[in-house]
Amino acid sequence: MTDPAALQKLVTWLSPAFPVGAFAWSAGLETAIADRRVTDSERLENWIVGALAHGGVRTDAILLAHAWRAVREIEPVEPSSRSEPPPTPAPSPQGGGRPALASRRPDGTESGESVPFPLAGWGSTATSRQDVTTTLSNLADLSLALTASRERWMETTITGDNYLLAAKHWPNYILALLPQPCPYPVAVGATAAAHGIDLIDTLIAWLTATVHGQISVAVRLVPLGQSDGLRVLAALEPRVAALAASAATATLADLGAIAYAADIAQMRHETLEPRIFRS
């Protein structure tokens, strides 16, 4: 369970006021509205449901969860020192020159025994911060490879880098381990883990912020009334919770999207005229 101080960070980092520039991107929804595929609250809800169940939002949620686990399962830290660098790994008694995190006995002393922490989905064990760096870099590469268009690539990297730039006001060793450019979900997952924020809490907050962003686009462009937007938001809460639960336990083998209409809308947005949003 996330402690109140860490939860406060999460609320701040994923609020509309946090300067990542997410308001400038529509993830192809602007194209769907221009094509009259999304014209009211019911069609908007269906569009977002598709992204949550079969599209890029689901993919990003799974990658966020893997970035979170790459940090928390490899370098667990106590809640009182989440923002401090973890202790220097102890030498591995198994030899081989690789360091291993020292395990703790119930009385708090270190046993010096190796404690392997698996990198879920990568088929390896990690015992050092170098392993964290490598895993986060691999996840970032995978995330970028799965983007459907140039604009979506720009969206996830620009918002991710802006997120990390703003997060420097909460100093943490993890900021130095993340790749550049860093996709938004990888940045959110890794920093949340390093600050001791629960995975489910992180996923629900990030998914809710993503849904907020899509509804905000439709409120401005369709246009929808505020009441219609809130109705869609309330209706999608169970789906957000369900995706958070499934993404938290998904493997990389579960990645895959079949939201072709959304992918094509993202590609066509590059030549859409006139347009307001950057994707």
Secondary structure, 3 states (H helix, E strand, C coil): CCCHHHHHHHHHHCCCCCCCCHHHCCCCHHHHHHCCCCCCHHHHHHHHHHHHHHCHHHHHHHHHHHHHHHHHCCCCCCHHHCCCCCCCCEECCCCCCCEECEEECCCCCEEEEECCEEECCCCEEECCHHHHHHHHHHHHHHHHHCCCCHHHHHHHHHHHHHHHHHHCCCCCHHHHCCCCCCCHHHHHHHHHHHCCCCHHHHHHHHHHHHHHHHHHHHHHHCCCCHHHHHHHHHHHHHHHHHHHHHHHHCCHHHCCCCCHHHHHHHHHHHHCCCCCCCC
